[in-house]
């Protein structure tokens, strides 16, 4: 039987792969993402197995409220689930997203 943490990670990875598929469905968004990451379309499939790459996919989606809303709607997710998936993958890889401390 899998540990609950493993299942949470798997769900987060699925959300990130759905986000990548969402980007791929819109050539302009995909082009911006590829230009930002510096990878080519031919390496997308192999990159999708890298949790750090999946974090970048979610970060790209999360940068813009309209993009988050569009992705969440197309995936039938609540937008907070997208951020939760990013947080889970960040914990797994040590690539946490920190908010600035407010004095």
C-alpha positions as CSV (number, residue, x, y, z in Angstrom):
1,X,0.0,0.0,0.0
2,X,1.3,3.4,-0.9
3,X,1.9,6.0,1.7
4,X,-0.5,9.0,1.7
5,X,2.4,11.4,0.9
6,X,3.2,9.5,-2.2
7,X,-0.4,9.7,-3.4
8,X,-0.4,13.5,-2.8
9,X,2.8,13.8,-4.8
10,X,1.2,11.8,-7.7
11,X,-1.8,14.0,-7.7
12,X,0.4,17.1,-7.8
13,X,2.3,15.7,-10.7
14,X,-0.9,14.9,-12.5
15,X,-2.1,18.5,-12.0
16,X,1.3,19.8,-13.4
17,X,1.1,17.5,-16.4
18,X,-2.5,18.7,-17.1
19,X,-1.1,22.3,-16.9
20,X,1.5,21.4,-19.5
21,X,-1.2,19.9,-21.7
22,X,-3.2,23.1,-21.2
23,X,-0.1,25.2,-22.3
24,X,0.4,22.9,-25.3
25,X,-3.2,23.5,-26.4
26,X,-2.5,27.2,-26.9
27,X,0.4,27.8,-29.3
28,X,1.0,31.4,-28.1
29,X,1.2,30.4,-24.4
30,X,3.3,27.4,-25.2
31,X,5.7,29.6,-27.2
32,X,6.1,32.0,-24.3
33,X,6.7,29.1,-21.9
34,X,9.3,27.5,-24.2
35,X,11.1,30.8,-24.7
36,X,11.1,31.4,-21.0
37,X,12.4,27.9,-20.1
38,X,14.8,27.7,-23.0
39,X,13.8,24.2,-23.9
40,X,12.6,23.1,-27.3
41,X,9.3,21.4,-28.2
42,X,11.2,18.1,-28.9
43,X,12.2,17.8,-25.2
44,X,8.8,18.5,-23.7
45,X,7.9,14.9,-23.3
46,X,11.1,13.9,-21.5
47,X,11.1,17.1,-19.4
48,X,7.6,16.3,-18.1
49,X,9.1,13.5,-15.9
50,X,11.3,16.0,-14.0
51,X,9.5,17.4,-10.9
52,X,11.6,20.6,-11.1
53,X,10.3,21.2,-14.7
54,X,6.8,20.6,-13.5
55,X,7.2,23.3,-10.9
56,X,8.2,25.7,-13.6
57,X,5.1,24.7,-15.5
58,X,2.9,25.5,-12.5
59,X,4.8,28.7,-11.7
60,X,4.2,29.9,-15.3
61,X,0.5,29.1,-14.9
62,X,0.3,30.8,-11.5
63,X,1.9,34.0,-12.6
64,X,-1.2,35.3,-14.2
65,X,-4.7,35.2,-12.6
66,X,-6.5,34.8,-15.9
67,X,-4.3,31.9,-16.9
68,X,-4.9,30.2,-13.5
69,X,-8.6,30.7,-13.9
70,X,-8.6,29.4,-17.4
71,X,-6.5,26.3,-16.5
72,X,-8.6,25.6,-13.4
73,X,-11.8,25.8,-15.4
74,X,-10.5,23.6,-18.2
75,X,-9.3,21.0,-15.6
76,X,-12.3,21.3,-13.4
77,X,-10.1,22.3,-10.5
78,X,-10.4,25.0,-7.9
79,X,-7.6,27.5,-8.5
80,X,-6.3,26.9,-5.0
81,X,-5.6,23.3,-6.0
82,X,-3.1,24.5,-8.6
83,X,-1.2,26.4,-5.9
84,X,-1.4,23.4,-3.6
85,X,0.1,21.1,-6.3
86,X,2.9,23.6,-6.7
87,X,3.5,23.6,-3.0
88,X,3.6,19.8,-2.8
89,X,6.1,19.5,-5.7
90,X,8.2,22.3,-4.1
91,X,8.3,20.3,-0.8
92,X,9.4,17.2,-2.7
93,X,12.2,18.9,-4.6
94,X,13.2,21.4,-2.0
95,X,12.2,24.2,-4.4
96,X,9.9,25.9,-2.0
97,X,8.2,29.2,-2.8
98,X,8.7,31.6,0.1
99,X,6.6,34.6,0.8
100,X,8.5,37.6,2.0
101,X,8.3,38.2,5.7
102,X,6.3,41.3,6.6
103,X,7.7,43.4,9.4
